[in-house]
Amino acid sequence: MTRVTSLDKLRAPLGGQEIELQQIDFDAGGMSLLRTRIREKSRFTVFDIDPQTAEQWGHALLRWAQAQERG
């Protein structure tokens, strides 16, 4: 059985989207994946990424957030 572990949940303040991050571990072993689930009303977008892609994406998000002016 595949194990799904919830890591974090947040809500985007402007659009109200619900974002959940989950760790996916497969019974057969191998690398864990990061699942991102975005819910917008009744529509879901779900994608799984590997650790290297998650790291690159995380750094890109941090660079963008840090470059924004703080009000």
Distance bins in CASP14 RR format, pairs under 12 A and 6 or more apart:
PFRMAT RR
TARGET T0000
AUTHOR 0000-0000-0000
RMODE 2
METHOD distances of the structure
MODEL  1
1 24 0 0 0 0 0 1 0 0 0 0 0
1 25 0 0 0 0 1 0 0 0 0 0 0
1 26 0 0 0 0 1 0 0 0 0 0 0
1 27 1 0 1 0 0 0 0 0 0 0 0
1 28 0 0 0 0 0 1 0 0 0 0 0
2 22 0 0 0 0 0 1 0 0 0 0 0
2 23 0 0 0 0 0 1 0 0 0 0 0
2 24 1 0 0 1 0 0 0 0 0 0 0
2 25 1 0 0 1 0 0 0 0 0 0 0
2 26 1 0 1 0 0 0 0 0 0 0 0
2 27 1 0 0 1 0 0 0 0 0 0 0
2 28 0 0 0 0 1 0 0 0 0 0 0
2 29 0 0 0 0 0 1 0 0 0 0 0
2 30 0 0 0 0 0 1 0 0 0 0 0
2 32 0 0 0 0 0 1 0 0 0 0 0
2 33 0 0 0 0 1 0 0 0 0 0 0
2 35 0 0 0 0 0 1 0 0 0 0 0
2 48 0 0 0 0 0 1 0 0 0 0 0
3 22 0 0 0 0 1 0 0 0 0 0 0
3 23 0 0 0 0 1 0 0 0 0 0 0
3 24 1 0 0 1 0 0 0 0 0 0 0
3 25 1 0 1 0 0 0 0 0 0 0 0
3 26 0 0 0 0 1 0 0 0 0 0 0
3 27 1 0 0 1 0 0 0 0 0 0 0
3 28 0 0 0 0 0 1 0 0 0 0 0
3 29 0 0 0 0 0 1 0 0 0 0 0
3 32 0 0 0 0 1 0 0 0 0 0 0
3 33 0 0 0 0 0 1 0 0 0 0 0
3 35 0 0 0 0 0 1 0 0 0 0 0
4 20 0 0 0 0 0 1 0 0 0 0 0
4 21 0 0 0 0 0 1 0 0 0 0 0
4 22 1 0 1 0 0 0 0 0 0 0 0
4 23 1 0 0 1 0 0 0 0 0 0 0
4 24 1 0 1 0 0 0 0 0 0 0 0
4 25 0 0 0 0 1 0 0 0 0 0 0
4 26 0 0 0 0 0 1 0 0 0 0 0
4 32 0 0 0 0 0 1 0 0 0 0 0
4 33 0 0 0 0 0 1 0 0 0 0 0
4 34 0 0 0 0 0 1 0 0 0 0 0
4 35 1 0 0 1 0 0 0 0 0 0 0
4 37 0 0 0 0 0 1 0 0 0 0 0
4 46 0 0 0 0 0 1 0 0 0 0 0
4 48 0 0 0 0 0 1 0 0 0 0 0
5 20 0 0 0 0 0 1 0 0 0 0 0
5 21 0 0 0 0 1 0 0 0 0 0 0
5 22 1 0 0 1 0 0 0 0 0 0 0
5 23 1 0 1 0 0 0 0 0 0 0 0
5 24 0 0 0 0 1 0 0 0 0 0 0
5 25 1 0 0 1 0 0 0 0 0 0 0
5 32 0 0 0 0 1 0 0 0 0 0 0
5 33 0 0 0 0 0 1 0 0 0 0 0
5 34 0 0 0 0 0 1 0 0 0 0 0
5 35 0 0 0 0 1 0 0 0 0 0 0
6 19 0 0 0 0 0 1 0 0 0 0 0
6 20 1 0 0 1 0 0 0 0 0 0 0
6 21 1 0 0 1 0 0 0 0 0 0 0
6 22 1 0 1 0 0 0 0 0 0 0 0
6 23 0 0 0 0 1 0 0 0 0 0 0
6 24 0 0 0 0 0 1 0 0 0 0 0
6 34 0 0 0 0 0 1 0 0 0 0 0
6 35 0 0 0 0 1 0 0 0 0 0 0
6 37 0 0 0 0 1 0 0 0 0 0 0
7 19 0 0 0 0 0 1 0 0 0 0 0
7 20 0 0 0 0 1 0 0 0 0 0 0
7 21 1 0 1 0 0 0 0 0 0 0 0
7 22 1 0 0 1 0 0 0 0 0 0 0
7 23 1 0 1 0 0 0 0 0 0 0 0
7 24 0 0 0 0 0 1 0 0 0 0 0
7 32 0 0 0 0 0 1 0 0 0 0 0
7 33 0 0 0 0 0 1 0 0 0 0 0
7 34 1 0 0 1 0 0 0 0 0 0 0
7 35 0 0 0 0 1 0 0 0 0 0 0
7 36 0 0 0 0 0 1 0 0 0 0 0
7 37 0 0 0 0 0 1 0 0 0 0 0
7 54 0 0 0 0 0 1 0 0 0 0 0
8 18 0 0 0 0 0 1 0 0 0 0 0
8 19 0 0 0 0 1 0 0 0 0 0 0
8 20 1 0 0 1 0 0 0 0 0 0 0
8 21 1 0 1 0 0 0 0 0 0 0 0
8 22 0 0 0 0 1 0 0 0 0 0 0
8 23 0 0 0 0 0 1 0 0 0 0 0
8 34 0 0 0 0 0 1 0 0 0 0 0
8 35 0 0 0 0 0 1 0 0 0 0 0
8 36 0 0 0 0 0 1 0 0 0 0 0
8 37 0 0 0 0 0 1 0 0 0 0 0
9 17 0 0 0 0 0 1 0 0 0 0 0
9 18 1 0 0 1 0 0 0 0 0 0 0
9 19 1 0 0 1 0 0 0 0 0 0 0
9 20 1 0 1 0 0 0 0 0 0 0 0
9 21 1 0 0 1 0 0 0 0 0 0 0
9 22 0 0 0 0 1 0 0 0 0 0 0
9 36 0 0 0 0 0 1 0 0 0 0 0
9 37 0 0 0 0 1 0 0 0 0 0 0
9 38 0 0 0 0 0 1 0 0 0 0 0
9 39 0 0 0 0 0 1 0 0 0 0 0
10 16 0 0 0 0 0 1 0 0 0 0 0
10 17 0 0 0 0 1 0 0 0 0 0 0
10 18 1 0 0 1 0 0 0 0 0 0 0
10 19 1 0 1 0 0 0 0 0 0 0 0
10 20 0 0 0 0 1 0 0 0 0 0 0
10 21 0 0 0 0 1 0 0 0 0 0 0
10 36 0 0 0 0 0 1 0 0 0 0 0
10 37 0 0 0 0 0 1 0 0 0 0 0
10 38 0 0 0 0 0 1 0 0 0 0 0
10 39 0 0 0 0 0 1 0 0 0 0 0
11 17 1 0 0 1 0 0 0 0 0 0 0
11 18 1 0 1 0 0 0 0 0 0 0 0
11 19 1 0 0 1 0 0 0 0 0 0 0
11 20 0 0 0 0 0 1 0 0 0 0 0
11 38 0 0 0 0 0 1 0 0 0 0 0
11 39 0 0 0 0 1 0 0 0 0 0 0
11 40 0 0 0 0 0 1 0 0 0 0 0
12 18 0 0 0 0 1 0 0 0 0 0 0
12 19 1 0 0 1 0 0 0 0 0 0 0
12 38 0 0 0 0 1 0 0 0 0 0 0
12 39 0 0 0 0 0 1 0 0 0 0 0
12 40 0 0 0 0 1 0 0 0 0 0 0
13 19 0 0 0 0 0 1 0 0 0 0 0
14 40 0 0 0 0 0 1 0 0 0 0 0
15 38 0 0 0 0 0 1 0 0 0 0 0
15 39 0 0 0 0 0 1 0 0 0 0 0
15 40 1 0 0 1 0 0 0 0 0 0 0
15 41 0 0 0 0 1 0 0 0 0 0 0
16 38 0 0 0 0 0 1 0 0 0 0 0
16 39 0 0 0 0 1 0 0 0 0 0 0
16 40 1 0 0 1 0 0 0 0 0 0 0
16 41 0 0 0 0 1 0 0 0 0 0 0
17 36 0 0 0 0 0 1 0 0 0 0 0
17 37 0 0 0 0 0 1 0 0 0 0 0
17 38 1 0 1 0 0 0 0 0 0 0 0
17 39 1 0 0 1 0 0 0 0 0 0 0
17 40 1 0 1 0 0 0 0 0 0 0 0
17 41 0 0 0 0 1 0 0 0 0 0 0
17 43 0 0 0 0 1 0 0 0 0 0 0
17 44 0 0 0 0 0 1 0 0 0 0 0
17 45 0 0 0 0 1 0 0 0 0 0 0
18 36 0 0 0 0 0 1 0 0 0 0 0
18 37 0 0 0 0 1 0 0 0 0 0 0
18 38 1 0 0 1 0 0 0 0 0 0 0
18 39 1 0 1 0 0 0 0 0 0 0 0
18 40 0 0 0 0 1 0 0 0 0 0 0
18 41 0 0 0 0 1 0 0 0 0 0 0
18 42 0 0 0 0 0 1 0 0 0 0 0
18 43 0 0 0 0 0 1 0 0 0 0 0
18 44 0 0 0 0 1 0 0 0 0 0 0
18 45 0 0 0 0 0 1 0 0 0 0 0
19 35 0 0 0 0 0 1 0 0 0 0 0
19 36 1 0 0 1 0 0 0 0 0 0 0
19 37 1 0 0 1 0 0 0 0 0 0 0
19 38 1 0 1 0 0 0 0 0 0 0 0
19 39 1 0 0 1 0 0 0 0 0 0 0
19 40 0 0 0 0 1 0 0 0 0 0 0
19 44 0 0 0 0 0 1 0 0 0 0 0
19 45 0 0 0 0 1 0 0 0 0 0 0
19 46 0 0 0 0 0 1 0 0 0 0 0
19 47 0 0 0 0 0 1 0 0 0 0 0
19 61 0 0 0 0 0 1 0 0 0 0 0
20 34 0 0 0 0 0 1 0 0 0 0 0
20 35 0 0 0 0 1 0 0 0 0 0 0
20 36 1 0 0 1 0 0 0 0 0 0 0
20 37 1 0 1 0 0 0 0 0 0 0 0
20 38 0 0 0 0 1 0 0 0 0 0 0
20 39 1 0 0 1 0 0 0 0 0 0 0
20 44 0 0 0 0 0 1 0 0 0 0 0
20 45 0 0 0 0 0 1 0 0 0 0 0
20 46 0 0 0 0 1 0 0 0 0 0 0
21 33 0 0 0 0 0 1 0 0 0 0 0
21 34 1 0 0 1 0 0 0 0 0 0 0
21 35 1 0 0 1 0 0 0 0 0 0 0
21 36 1 0 0 1 0 0 0 0 0 0 0
21 37 1 0 0 1 0 0 0 0 0 0 0
21 38 0 0 0 0 0 1 0 0 0 0 0
21 46 0 0 0 0 0 1 0 0 0 0 0
21 47 0 0 0 0 0 1 0 0 0 0 0
21 48 0 0 0 0 0 1 0 0 0 0 0
21 49 0 0 0 0 0 1 0 0 0 0 0
21 54 0 0 0 0 1 0 0 0 0 0 0
21 57 0 0 0 0 0 1 0 0 0 0 0
21 58 0 0 0 0 0 1 0 0 0 0 0
22 32 0 0 0 0 0 1 0 0 0 0 0
22 33 0 0 0 0 1 0 0 0 0 0 0
22 34 1 0 0 1 0 0 0 0 0 0 0
22 35 1 0 1 0 0 0 0 0 0 0 0
22 36 0 0 0 0 1 0 0 0 0 0 0
22 37 1 0 0 1 0 0 0 0 0 0 0
22 38 0 0 0 0 0 1 0 0 0 0 0
22 46 0 0 0 0 1 0 0 0 0 0 0
22 47 0 0 0 0 0 1 0 0 0 0 0
22 48 0 0 0 0 1 0 0 0 0 0 0
22 49 0 0 0 0 0 1 0 0 0 0 0
22 54 0 0 0 0 0 1 0 0 0 0 0
23 31 0 0 0 0 0 1 0 0 0 0 0
23 32 1 0 1 0 0 0 0 0 0 0 0
23 33 1 0 0 1 0 0 0 0 0 0 0
23 34 1 0 0 1 0 0 0 0 0 0 0
23 35 1 0 0 1 0 0 0 0 0 0 0
23 36 0 0 0 0 0 1 0 0 0 0 0
23 48 0 0 0 0 0 1 0 0 0 0 0
23 49 0 0 0 0 0 1 0 0 0 0 0
23 51 0 0 0 0 0 1 0 0 0 0 0
23 54 0 0 0 0 0 1 0 0 0 0 0
24 30 0 0 0 0 0 1 0 0 0 0 0
24 31 0 0 0 0 1 0 0 0 0 0 0
24 32 1 0 0 1 0 0 0 0 0 0 0
24 33 1 0 1 0 0 0 0 0 0 0 0
24 34 1 0 0 1 0 0 0 0 0 0 0
24 35 1 0 1 0 0 0 0 0 0 0 0
24 36 0 0 0 0 0 1 0 0 0 0 0
24 37 0 0 0 0 0 1 0 0 0 0 0
24 46 0 0 0 0 0 1 0 0 0 0 0
24 47 0 0 0 0 0 1 0 0 0 0 0
24 48 1 0 0 1 0 0 0 0 0 0 0
24 49 0 0 0 0 0 1 0 0 0 0 0
24 50 0 0 0 0 0 1 0 0 0 0 0
24 51 0 0 0 0 0 1 0 0 0 0 0
24 54 0 0 0 0 0 1 0 0 0 0 0
25 31 0 0 0 0 1 0 0 0 0 0 0
25 32 1 0 1 0 0 0 0 0 0 0 0
25 33 0 0 0 0 1 0 0 0 0 0 0
25 34 0 0 0 0 0 1 0 0 0 0 0
25 35 0 0 0 0 0 1 0 0 0 0 0
25 48 0 0 0 0 0 1 0 0 0 0 0
26 32 0 0 0 0 1 0 0 0 0 0 0
26 33 0 0 0 0 1 0 0 0 0 0 0
26 35 0 0 0 0 0 1 0 0 0 0 0
26 48 0 0 0 0 0 1 0 0 0 0 0
30 50 0 0 0 0 0 1 0 0 0 0 0
30 51 0 0 0 0 0 1 0 0 0 0 0
31 48 0 0 0 0 0 1 0 0 0 0 0
31 49 0 0 0 0 0 1 0 0 0 0 0
31 50 1 0 0 1 0 0 0 0 0 0 0
31 51 1 0 0 1 0 0 0 0 0 0 0
31 52 0 0 0 0 1 0 0 0 0 0 0
31 53 0 0 0 0 0 1 0 0 0 0 0
31 54 0 0 0 0 0 1 0 0 0 0 0
32 48 0 0 0 0 1 0 0 0 0 0 0
32 49 0 0 0 0 0 1 0 0 0 0 0
32 50 0 0 0 0 1 0 0 0 0 0 0
32 51 1 0 0 1 0 0 0 0 0 0 0
32 54 0 0 0 0 1 0 0 0 0 0 0
33 46 0 0 0 0 0 1 0 0 0 0 0
33 47 0 0 0 0 1 0 0 0 0 0 0
33 48 1 0 1 0 0 0 0 0 0 0 0
33 49 1 0 0 1 0 0 0 0 0 0 0
33 50 1 0 0 1 0 0 0 0 0 0 0
33 51 0 0 0 0 1 0 0 0 0 0 0
33 52 0 0 0 0 0 1 0 0 0 0 0
33 53 0 0 0 0 1 0 0 0 0 0 0
33 54 0 0 0 0 1 0 0 0 0 0 0
34 46 0 0 0 0 0 1 0 0 0 0 0
34 47 0 0 0 0 1 0 0 0 0 0 0
34 48 1 0 0 1 0 0 0 0 0 0 0
34 49 1 0 1 0 0 0 0 0 0 0 0
34 50 1 0 0 1 0 0 0 0 0 0 0
34 51 1 0 0 1 0 0 0 0 0 0 0
34 52 0 0 0 0 0 1 0 0 0 0 0
34 53 0 0 0 0 1 0 0 0 0 0 0
34 54 1 0 1 0 0 0 0 0 0 0 0
34 55 0 0 0 0 1 0 0 0 0 0 0
34 56 0 0 0 0 0 1 0 0 0 0 0
34 57 0 0 0 0 1 0 0 0 0 0 0
34 58 0 0 0 0 0 1 0 0 0 0 0
35 44 0 0 0 0 0 1 0 0 0 0 0
35 45 0 0 0 0 0 1 0 0 0 0 0
35 46 1 0 0 1 0 0 0 0 0 0 0
35 47 1 0 0 1 0 0 0 0 0 0 0
35 48 1 0 1 0 0 0 0 0 0 0 0
35 49 0 0 0 0 1 0 0 0 0 0 0
35 50 0 0 0 0 0 1 0 0 0 0 0
35 54 0 0 0 0 0 1 0 0 0 0 0
36 44 0 0 0 0 0 1 0 0 0 0 0
36 45 1 0 0 1 0 0 0 0 0 0 0
36 46 1 0 0 1 0 0 0 0 0 0 0
36 47 1 0 1 0 0 0 0 0 0 0 0
36 48 1 0 0 1 0 0 0 0 0 0 0
36 49 1 0 0 1 0 0 0 0 0 0 0
36 53 0 0 0 0 0 1 0 0 0 0 0
36 54 0 0 0 0 1 0 0 0 0 0 0
36 57 0 0 0 0 1 0 0 0 0 0 0
36 58 0 0 0 0 0 1 0 0 0 0 0
36 61 0 0 0 0 0 1 0 0 0 0 0
37 43 0 0 0 0 0 1 0 0 0 0 0
37 44 1 0 0 1 0 0 0 0 0 0 0
37 45 1 0 0 1 0 0 0 0 0 0 0
37 46 1 0 1 0 0 0 0 0 0 0 0
37 47 0 0 0 0 1 0 0 0 0 0 0
37 48 0 0 0 0 0 1 0 0 0 0 0
38 44 1 0 0 1 0 0 0 0 0 0 0
38 45 1 0 1 0 0 0 0 0 0 0 0
38 46 1 0 0 1 0 0 0 0 0 0 0
38 47 0 0 0 0 1 0 0 0 0 0 0
39 45 0 0 0 0 1 0 0 0 0 0 0
39 46 0 0 0 0 1 0 0 0 0 0 0
47 53 0 0 0 0 1 0 0 0 0 0 0
47 54 0 0 0 0 0 1 0 0 0 0 0
47 57 0 0 0 0 0 1 0 0 0 0 0
48 54 0 0 0 0 1 0 0 0 0 0 0
49 55 0 0 0 0 1 0 0 0 0 0 0
49 56 0 0 0 0 1 0 0 0 0 0 0
49 57 1 0 0 1 0 0 0 0 0 0 0
49 58 0 0 0 0 0 1 0 0 0 0 0
50 56 0 0 0 0 0 1 0 0 0 0 0
50 57 0 0 0 0 0 1 0 0 0 0 0
51 57 0 0 0 0 0 1 0 0 0 0 0
51 58 0 0 0 0 0 1 0 0 0 0 0
52 58 0 0 0 0 0 1 0 0 0 0 0
52 59 0 0 0 0 0 1 0 0 0 0 0
53 59 0 0 0 0 0 1 0 0 0 0 0
53 60 0 0 0 0 0 1 0 0 0 0 0
54 60 0 0 0 0 0 1 0 0 0 0 0
54 61 0 0 0 0 0 1 0 0 0 0 0
55 61 0 0 0 0 0 1 0 0 0 0 0
55 62 0 0 0 0 0 1 0 0 0 0 0
56 62 0 0 0 0 0 1 0 0 0 0 0
56 63 0 0 0 0 0 1 0 0 0 0 0
57 63 0 0 0 0 0 1 0 0 0 0 0
57 64 0 0 0 0 0 1 0 0 0 0 0
58 64 0 0 0 0 1 0 0 0 0 0 0
58 65 0 0 0 0 1 0 0 0 0 0 0
58 66 0 0 0 0 0 1 0 0 0 0 0
59 65 0 0 0 0 0 1 0 0 0 0 0
59 66 0 0 0 0 0 1 0 0 0 0 0
60 66 0 0 0 0 0 1 0 0 0 0 0
60 67 0 0 0 0 0 1 0 0 0 0 0
61 67 0 0 0 0 0 1 0 0 0 0 0
61 68 0 0 0 0 0 1 0 0 0 0 0
62 68 0 0 0 0 0 1 0 0 0 0 0
END
